[in-house]
Amino acid sequence: MEKVYFIHQDSNHLERRSDGLNLVIAPKISANDICFYCNEYDSFALSISDFEKNKFVPVPKSMNSHAANLQEICHQGFSGAVDLIASYNVESNNYKYINLFLKGSLGGSEKIAFFSLKSNDNQAGVFCKLPDFFDEKIYFYSPPEGCFWHRPEEFGLKSKAAKYKSNNVSPASLLDIYEAGYLDLIVGVKQFLLAREGLVESDSICF
């Protein structure tokens, strides 16, 4: 069983040696509104600014909370607050992390993360922007095929595919995807290495 967490990396997370603040729903604290949970302090804050001002909410022993999902996050205006996505495997007790904005280096290759979708025939793809087109549209790209599509219902159809170098593809943000009405099509996040041959998948988390 996998549990997925959406995390905001506040300005002090490195000092705390923390992943950041988990976006959660804690009904006894904030009804159905998102609040922010800090594992290190074992406490909740009603906003990011409250946390940074050390305004914490004590955690009752009977406290129940759950990780906020993408719908809750976007509908409540926090799509820009998600920096890190974590997946926790209950059986193995292991975490996997994908940072949406960290562009580090691994073996001389840049790391880059995209939200992912699937076609009706389960072909994997990503939500992207194509900078060479000088527009703000979201496109749908298949790294293995090196092709893009204009509309999600066309994704995977050979007759509608157009070639494009994956080296020039950039991620579509969660906010862009939400505002375009494609939120329900997100099935996970994929991390790639931007190598000479293009995008090479290195890790993924399914939602």
Disulfide bonds with the S-S distance in Angstrom:
none
